[in-house]
Amino acid sequence: MWFEERFPDLAEAYCFTLVHRLRPSEVLRRLQGRDESPRTGAEQLVEAAFGLLDSDDARQLIAMTAIGDWTLLIEPSGCLGVTEEKALPASAGTSWISHFVDINGADSFLWAEDTMNRLAFEPGFPDSRWGTAPDELLKVMHDIGFQFWEETSDTAQNLSAPAAFAPAEHLAGVRITPELLQEATFTCGSAKIG
């Protein structure tokens, strides 16, 4: 819940992606992006993202920072990380874990391995899952507290979209913290929308 409280502008619409063993420059190349100026902290990312979206050349900001063997991508108001046409090819030879929410409450989670969709679902409707391993995280999802209609869990509850941070953390072993979002310097790029 700290995410929505401390970073309300980012929490309103975002896509977070974790990519294993790819440097930011390679991720940007795979997403057919171009370099932009680095930024520090979530507030600067949101400001830069809206500046790019409002420009004549409407582009999506892709902010990246290394966390151990993983690269974290943050897209304020973006969705490249969960767009299968972009994410699946970009996941060649690696793990790609992404979750997204937009201002209208639409949400999505994608776990890809080497161009294959392992698991995709909408966090608000976890009963509908697809991919090559749609039930692999079912116990984890129950333990987190996702609400299922046909299956019950002692911890089931109506979770907000940021609950998708938990299965991403489980898969990658990477915890996103308030300090990281506030203090990290991000290598930035942008990609054409559409």
Secondary structure, DSSP 8 states (H G I E B T S, - for coil): -HHHHH-HHHHTSEEEEEEET--HHHHHHHTT-EEEEEEEHHHHHHHHHHHHHTSTT-EEEEEEEEETTEEEEEEET--GGG-HHHHHHHTTTSEEEEEEE-TTS-EEEEEEETTEEEEEEETTEEEEEESSSTTTTHHHHHHHT---SSS--TT-----GGGGHHHHHHHH-----HHHHHH-EEEEEEEE--
